[in-house]
Amino acid sequence: MPRTDPDVSTLEELGSLKGLLEHRVRLAICVLLSRHDAMSFSRLKQVLEEKDGSLGTHLRKLEDAGYLGIQKSFRNRRPVTWYQLTDSGRTQLKEHIANLTRLIGRTG
């Protein structure tokens, strides 16, 4: 098989992917929140089938990067944490998906 040099534009597109969204759980969180106004920690845990610690770590990374906003409330005297995608998070998700789409389009 002949050796070829890598396509520079493909390498640039790989570099443009949002590292934070390369993990499947963080990407899934953002996709879910892009379709809902807000979701509670317990609902995200249930849908994603993640353990508390793992989910909490991913949510914290997204929050620290400004992708998520949180709101704490009480339901039946129990604390509930709600997560929503920020405008910045929505923009970053759209850019990441657009870059993935372009990259995948080059594979054919």
Buried (B, 14 or more C-beta within 10 A) or exposed (E): EEEEEEEEEEEEBEEBBBEBBEEEBBBBBBEBBBEEEBBBBBBBBEEBEBEEEEBBBBBEBBBEBEBBBEEEEEEEEEEBBBBBBBEEBBEBBEBBBEBBEEBEEEEE
